[in-house]
Amino acid sequence: MQIGSYQGIELGMKTIFIAHTTFNIPFSLFIIMARLDEFDYSIIEASRDLGANEFQTLTKVIIPTMMPGIVSAFF
């Protein structure tokens, strides 16, 4: 009898991917949330004052500032 066969689940790369993703999401969120704790929200206001729209603020201010946390969470 194969593990998981009683539930009709075939083990393979798809189930390994799902299990790995499910297991690692809390750790990734923990690292990203730690980065958000030290995020300076005044730079968002400064970018808006300088004429950036919401998309430009996201792509040119927020994502580059958060990138070290995002990269470390996934590697």
Protein Blocks (a to p, Z undefined) as FASTA:
>chain_A
ZZhklnopacdfklmmmmmmmmmmmmmmmmmmmmmmmpcfklmmmmmmnopafklmmmmm
mmmmmmmmmmmmmZZ
